[in-house]
Amino acid sequence: MSEWVTIQLKELLTLKRGYDLPHSETKSGPYPVVASTNVRGYHNEHKVDGPVITVGRSGSIGHVQYIESKAWPLNTTLYMTDAKGNNKRFIYYFLKTIGLEQFNSGAGVPTLNRNHINLLKVKIPKKTIQTKIADVLSTYDRLIENNNRRIQILEQTTEELYKEWFVRMRFHGYEKTKFDRGIPEGWEVQKLSDLIRVTDGTHDTPKEVTDGVPLVTGRNIVNGQIDFNTTYNISKEDHKKINVRSSIEKHDILYSNIGTIGQMTIVNSDNKYSVKNLIILKTSQYDCYEYIYLHFKNEACQRHFDSIASGASQKFISLTEMRNYKILIPKKETLEQFRIYVSNLFNQIVLLSNQNQNLIKQRDLLLPRLMNGTITVK
């Protein structure tokens, strides 16, 4: 610890407020548009060269992100303009450990004031140790990123199989099937609620606790997976109350129907958590969760819900609209054949997702110990 020094945060890095970019002015392109907790989308222009480190400034405050590429940090973030000669990866990991979310200076909307946090006293090591610490933690992140790329490829494969079978109608045995107005014989259109149970999570905001059960919302679902780093914990008592109505089981599908409409994930494990502002599609009575999940991921379904979403300040899909949604149901034999093709792909996705959860836990156990010098690196 003799190689660690105490400084003010402003001596570690310089932070600047991000830039406005209304949804209406966003044009599709390669550069990430970085919001307070996630990448909102992609734009054809950038404001900052990579790597870009951002901190949530408004609304959801304190969440730290590291973007390798050029990007457009939004005005709901603070972004780093100067690393002051320090290791940038180390800065990213360090900022994640100092609890910036507790420094709210807003009267209504939570706000992080950089002038206040600039004066924070922090203890950091010299750059050679910073680099070693960053290398250890980056090893975990590289493994997680590799798994994410493999998951993305597997998901693209399942989506393409869905299109081949149920959009282009080249399912197994299609050559010998009769069609009536584009619908294969023996298939039917049903309301979703006639097929499966459709319910939703809590709409309350339980009190946050230190040791409890994660509360998952649409904002916490990123690329088909739950980012537990962005959730907060509620008490076990509140979890039990929510579970009476909104319990979740393996193979349920969670669909974000407020704000981040269309973000989805499959419940793949026995991890205990509660959900808020999410529609729960309970597929246990209809044994083909893969088909329903891929149907809702398909562009045509996404366009449909985008077109009927309502709300002045925040778009939403009502539970009634979801229950009344009409879905094409193939014959049982066709669904069973489709499952043979995709089930192994889904199992691989689950395996990789679980590996990532374990890697994240290991990294997050190491993170504070490396940052306070409890564990030393050589």
Buried (B, 14 or more C-beta within 10 A) or exposed (E): EEEBEEBEBBBBBBBBBBBEBEEEEBEEBEBBBBBBBBBBBBBEBBBBEBBBBBBBBBBBBBBBBBBEEBBBBBBBBBBBEEBEEBBBBBBBBBBBBBEBBEBBEEEEEBBBBBEEBBEBEBEBBEEEBBBBBBEBBBEBBEBBEEBBEBBEEBBEBBBEBBBBBBEEBEBBEEEEBEEEEEBBEEBEEEEBBEBBBBBBBBEEEBEEBEEBBBBBBBBBBBEBBBBBEBBBBBBEEBBEBBBEEBBBEBBBBBBBBBBBBBBBBBBBEEBEBBBBBBBBBBBEEBEBBBBBBBBBBBEEBBEBBEEEBEEEEEBBBBBEBBBEBEBEBBBEEBBEBBBEBBEEBBEBBBBBBBBBBEBBEEBBEBBBEBBEBEEEBE
